[in-house]
Each structure stands twice: as structure tokens, then as C-alpha cells.
């Protein structure tokens, strides 16, 4: 039987994962400050993205995501291993996206991946200290220009 503390922890972490999805989908980059620890590492490199600190990723995301007029991040089926004030999770993400080509035509594509997270309990509640995006599959992905790096974004 789950203790009240474990029930609370699981609900708080599930809410944290949902808030991340909403922050990205609503392009509310500053909301990431309440989702990640100050020293968090975010690694989107396996899926073609960047790896960096929260500040670097917050500067990078608006540039990269501008090429996608619409998208959704739907998280589900979290495997959670709690250990006191720390936790590890693996969460399914289904991510339909719309890409607008140079001629204005739009193409819908789908990405399935897992978020592998290391989470910590802080005075402000649960936060993600490490996030790694692991690719599962991609379908109907359009030919797109290369994604800029964090250094490219910082230089512009």
C-alpha cells in the first residue's frame, strides 16, 4: 500500500511533468524556471536538439520552435522510482508537430520518445535536475534546415 507521502510525491511529479508540456506548448519559456532546478542539465541531443543549462535551453527553444506553428506534448505512462527526496522517471511522450515549409505548405509529423528524468525535492517542491530525451520513433518527418546549436543562437 502506498503511503500518503508517496501518493503526494507521485501526484506532484505527475503535475510537474504536465506543467513542462504546457510550458513548451504555450511557449512560456520562463515557466521552465519553476520546473527545473537552477543547475539542471537538459539534453535533447539524441533527438537532434541541444544539450545545455536551463538558461541556454530557454534562449534556444524560442528560436528552434519558431519553425513549428503548432505542436502538442502529451505525456503519459510514467515509470517512477522514488527514493526519499530523489526520483528517477521514464515517461512516454507523443508529440505531433506541424512544420511550415518555405512555400507555406504545412506538413504534420509525429515523434514518440521518452523523457528520462532525475528529480529532486526542493523547498519549492519537486524539480527536474536532469532531463534526457530518448528517441522512440518518428513518422513523416519533413526535410528541414539544420537545427541551430546553442552557440549559434547565442551568437545571433
C-alpha positions in Angstrom: 0.0 0.0 0.0 1.3 3.5 -0.9 1.9 5.9 2.0 0.3 9.3 1.9 3.7 10.8 1.3 4.3 8.6 -1.8 0.9 9.3 -3.1 1.6 13.0 -2.7 5.0 12.7 -4.3 3.6 10.8 -7.3 0.9 13.4 -7.9 3.3 16.3 -7.5 5.7 14.8 -10.0 3.0 14.0 -12.5 1.8 17.6 -12.2 5.4 18.8 -12.8 5.7 16.7 -16.0 2.4 18.1 -17.2 3.5 21.7 -16.5 6.6 21.1 -18.6 4.4 20.1 -21.5 2.1 23.1 -21.1 5.1 25.4 -20.8 6.5 24.2 -24.1 3.2 24.1 -25.9 2.3 27.6 -24.7 5.8 28.9 -25.5 6.1 30.1 -21.9 9.8 29.6 -21.6 10.0 31.4 -18.2 7.8 28.7 -16.7 10.7 26.3 -17.1 12.3 28.1 -14.1 9.6 26.5 -11.9 10.1 23.1 -13.4 13.9 22.6 -13.4 16.5 23.1 -10.7 18.8 26.1 -11.2 21.7 23.9 -12.1 19.7 21.4 -14.2 21.1 19.8 -17.4 18.7 19.3 -20.3 19.8 17.0 -23.1 17.7 16.9 -26.3 20.8 15.8 -28.4 19.6 12.3 -29.2 16.5 13.8 -30.9 18.6 16.3 -32.9 18.4 19.1 -30.4 20.8 20.8 -28.0 22.2 20.0 -24.6 22.7 22.7 -22.0 21.7 24.5 -18.9 18.2 25.9 -18.2 19.2 29.4 -19.3 20.8 28.1 -22.5 17.8 26.0 -23.4 15.4 28.8 -22.6 17.3 31.0 -25.1 17.5 28.2 -27.7 13.9 27.0 -27.6 12.1 30.1 -29.0 14.5 30.1 -32.0 14.1 26.4 -32.8 10.4 26.1 -32.1 9.5 29.2 -34.2 9.6 26.9 -37.3 6.7 24.9 -35.9 3.4 26.9 -35.8 1.6 24.2 -33.8 2.5 21.2 -31.7 1.5 19.2 -28.6 3.5 17.4 -26.0 1.4 14.7 -24.5 3.0 12.8 -21.6 1.7 9.6 -20.1 2.7 6.3 -18.6 5.4 7.4 -16.2 7.6 4.7 -14.6 8.7 6.3 -11.3 11.2 5.1 -8.8 11.1 7.2 -5.6 13.9 7.2 -3.1 13.3 9.8 -0.4 13.9 13.2 -1.8 15.1 11.9 -5.2 13.4 10.1 -8.0 14.1 8.7 -11.4 11.4 8.5 -14.1 10.9 7.4 -17.6 7.8 9.0 -19.2 6.3 8.4 -22.7 5.9 11.5 -24.9 3.7 11.6 -28.0 4.5 14.7 -30.0 2.5 15.6 -33.1 4.0 18.7 -34.8 3.3 20.9 -37.8 6.1 22.2 -39.9 5.6 25.1 -42.3 7.7 24.8 -45.4 9.2 27.8 -47.2 6.3 27.7 -49.8 3.8 27.9 -46.9 2.7 24.3 -47.2 2.3 22.6 -43.8 3.3 19.1 -43.0 2.2 17.2 -39.9 4.6 14.7 -38.4 4.8 12.6 -35.3 7.6 11.9 -32.8 7.4 9.4 -30.0 10.1 9.5 -27.3 10.8 9.0 -23.6 11.8 11.6 -21.1 14.4 10.1 -18.7 14.5 12.4 -15.7 16.3 12.7 -12.4 14.1 14.6 -10.0 14.8 16.2 -6.6 12.6 17.5 -3.9 13.4 21.2 -3.2 11.9 23.8 -0.8 9.8 24.8 -3.7 8.6 21.3 -4.5 9.8 18.6 -6.9 12.0 19.8 -9.7 13.8 18.1 -12.6 17.6 18.2 -12.1 18.4 16.2 -15.3 16.3 15.6 -18.4 17.4 13.3 -21.3 15.2 12.9 -24.4 15.4 9.3 -25.8 14.0 8.8 -29.3 11.5 6.1 -29.8 10.2 6.7 -33.4 9.5 9.4 -35.9 6.9 9.4 -38.7 6.5 11.6 -41.7 9.3 14.0 -40.7 9.8 16.7 -43.3 13.1 17.7 -44.7 14.1 20.7 -42.6 17.1 23.0 -42.3 19.6 22.1 -39.7 18.6 23.0 -36.1 20.8 25.7 -34.8 23.1 24.9 -31.9 23.1 26.8 -28.6 26.3 28.5 -29.7 24.6 29.6 -33.0 21.7 31.1 -31.0 24.0 32.9 -28.6 26.0 34.4 -31.4 22.9 35.8 -33.2 
